[in-house]
Every structure is written in structure tokens, then in C-alpha cells.
Amino acid sequence: MKAKQMENYLLKTYGKVVHEMEAMEYACSELANLHDIEAEDIFFFMVENRPIPNMYTHSYGFNTREGRALKQQFKSYYNDCCSGLFSNRV
């Protein structure tokens, strides 16, 4: 899923975008490759807390240990990318 597609979805669904879309695309792509899943599934897991097919991310509506670990990995990739994006703007 590309940054522009994510941005369009967020604008259409929520009316605004408060994230760095390039960083979100990067984090989704990296995790998708790492876990052999679709980047789109990562995006919807992070934005809408949707379960990821073939991963044990939810139990009784709550994130499992695997789901929480995935969110932490996403946060790390996203923040690393944002640090690089912002350092280039100074």
C-alpha cells in the first residue's frame, strides 16, 4: 500500500491526516516483508485495530502479545523513518 493510498483512505474515512505518510508506508512495508504478510493488513491493524489474517493479533477483542509486539515494531520503524525525514528538513 502506497503513502498516497493511505492518505486518501484516512482523508475519506476520518477527514484528516496527522501522520507522516512516507514513514507509515515504510513501516508497513518493512513489517510486511519481515512477517510475510500484506502491508495493507499492517496499515489497517495500526489504524483500525483490525485483526491480521494468519497472525494471532487479537483474543476476545484485545491485542495478544504478538499483536502488541507488532505495534511496538511498527512504532520503532515509523519513528526511525520520521527521525530521518525530519533531519533532512533542517
FENWO-V901284 format. One record per residue. N is the residue number from 1. RES is the residue in three letters. PSI is psi in whole degrees, -180 to 180 (* if undefined). Layout:
[[N | RES | PSI] [N | RES | PSI]]
This chain:
[[1 | MET | 129] [2 | LYS | 158] [3 | ALA | -41] [4 | LYS | -39] [5 | GLN | -42] [6 | MET | -45] [7 | GLU | -46] [8 | ASN | -42] [9 | TYR | -46] [10 | LEU | -42] [11 | LEU | -45] [12 | LYS | -42] [13 | THR | -41] [14 | TYR | -10] [15 | GLY | -4] [16 | LYS | 164] [17 | VAL | 125] [18 | VAL | 10] [19 | HIS | 162] [20 | GLU | 111] [21 | MET | -35] [22 | GLU | -39] [23 | ALA | -38] [24 | MET | -43] [25 | GLU | -44] [26 | TYR | -49] [27 | ALA | -44] [28 | CYS | -44] [29 | SER | -45] [30 | GLU | -45] [31 | LEU | -37] [32 | ALA | -44] [33 | ASN | -42] [34 | LEU | -40] [35 | HIS | 3] [36 | ASP | 51] [37 | ILE | 178] [38 | GLU | 139] [39 | ALA | -35] [40 | GLU | -38] [41 | ASP | -40] [42 | ILE | -46] [43 | PHE | -50] [44 | PHE | -29] [45 | PHE | -43] [46 | MET | -40] [47 | VAL | -43] [48 | GLU | 5] [49 | ASN | 35] [50 | ARG | 140] [51 | PRO | 148] [52 | ILE | 125] [53 | PRO | 139] [54 | ASN | 14] [55 | MET | 145] [56 | TYR | 77] [57 | THR | -17] [58 | HIS | 147] [59 | SER | 123] [60 | TYR | 36] [61 | GLY | -3] [62 | PHE | 155] [63 | ASN | 136] [64 | THR | 179] [65 | ARG | -42] [66 | GLU | -41] [67 | GLY | -42] [68 | ARG | -39] [69 | ALA | -40] [70 | LEU | -42] [71 | LYS | -39] [72 | GLN | -42] [73 | GLN | -44] [74 | PHE | -48] [75 | LYS | -43] [76 | SER | -49] [77 | TYR | -44] [78 | TYR | -49] [79 | ASN | -38] [80 | ASP | -43] [81 | CYS | -42] [82 | CYS | -39] [83 | SER | -42] [84 | GLY | -39] [85 | LEU | -46] [86 | PHE | -32] [87 | SER | -27] [88 | ASN | -16] [89 | ARG | -12] [90 | VAL | *]]
